[in-house]
Amino acid sequence: MAERVRGTTDRLPSAGVLDHIVVLGEMHLLRILAGYFAYYNRARCHLSLAGDAPDPRPVQGTELGRVVELPEVGGLHHRYERAAA
């Protein structure tokens, strides 16, 4: 089963997430994968969706403040949002 999961994650865009993390056990692996899939569906831009994510995001205008960086998947990826000053 581990080979199947590894093959699936390697075929995903932005793959190789497991190449940069030492997995310490099954629960750790599940947390890593849950974080990656949440990032993939909530924050990652998809060309086939006109640059949006599968979970649509609202447009954030400049009135919402400056852009801040939010780490995802243990800091391997980041998403950017506006945060009130």
URBEL-V418102 format. One record per residue. N is the residue number from 1. RES is the residue in one letter. SS is DSSP state (h for helix, s for strand, l for the rest). PSI is psi as a letter, one per 30 degrees, with the letter a starting at -180 (* if undefined). D_LAST is the distance of its C-alpha to the last C-alpha in Angstrom with 1 decimal. Layout:
n & res & ss & psi & d_last
N & RES & SS & PSI & D_LAST
N & RES & SS & PSI & D_LAST
//
This chain:
n & res & ss & psi & d_last
1 & M & l & e & 46.9
2 & A & h & e & 44.7
3 & E & h & e & 46.0
4 & R & h & e & 45.1
5 & V & h & e & 41.5
6 & R & h & e & 41.2
7 & G & h & e & 42.8
8 & T & h & e & 40.4
9 & T & h & e & 37.3
10 & D & h & f & 38.8
11 & R & h & f & 39.3
12 & L & l & k & 35.7
13 & P & l & k & 33.5
14 & S & l & h & 31.4
15 & A & l & l & 34.4
16 & G & l & g & 35.3
17 & V & h & e & 32.5
18 & L & h & f & 35.4
19 & D & h & f & 36.5
20 & H & h & g & 33.6
21 & I & l & k & 33.7
22 & V & l & j & 36.6
23 & V & l & k & 37.3
24 & L & l & g & 38.5
25 & G & l & l & 40.0
26 & E & h & e & 40.0
27 & M & h & e & 37.2
28 & H & h & e & 35.0
29 & L & h & e & 36.0
30 & L & h & e & 35.2
31 & R & h & e & 31.6
32 & I & h & e & 31.1
33 & L & h & e & 32.5
34 & A & h & e & 30.6
35 & G & h & e & 27.3
36 & Y & h & e & 28.5
37 & F & h & e & 29.8
38 & A & h & e & 26.6
39 & Y & h & e & 24.7
40 & Y & h & e & 27.5
41 & N & h & f & 27.4
42 & R & h & e & 23.7
43 & A & l & f & 22.0
44 & R & l & k & 24.7
45 & C & l & k & 25.6
46 & H & l & k & 29.3
47 & L & h & e & 31.2
48 & S & h & f & 33.6
49 & L & h & g & 30.8
50 & A & l & h & 29.6
51 & G & l & g & 26.7
52 & D & l & l & 25.5
53 & A & l & l & 25.9
54 & P & l & e & 28.6
55 & D & l & j & 26.2
56 & P & l & k & 24.6
57 & R & l & k & 20.9
58 & P & l & l & 19.1
59 & V & l & k & 17.9
60 & Q & l & j & 14.2
61 & G & l & l & 13.7
62 & T & h & f & 11.4
63 & E & h & f & 10.1
64 & L & h & f & 8.2
65 & G & l & a & 5.7
66 & R & s & l & 6.8
67 & V & s & k & 9.7
68 & V & s & l & 10.2
69 & E & s & k & 13.8
70 & L & s & j & 15.3
71 & P & s & k & 18.9
72 & E & s & l & 21.7
73 & V & h & h & 25.4
74 & G & h & g & 25.1
75 & G & h & f & 23.1
76 & L & l & f & 25.8
77 & H & s & l & 23.6
78 & H & s & l & 19.9
79 & R & s & l & 17.9
80 & Y & s & k & 14.8
81 & E & s & l & 12.3
82 & R & s & k & 9.2
83 & A & s & k & 6.3
84 & A & l & k & 3.8
85 & A & l & * & 0.0
//
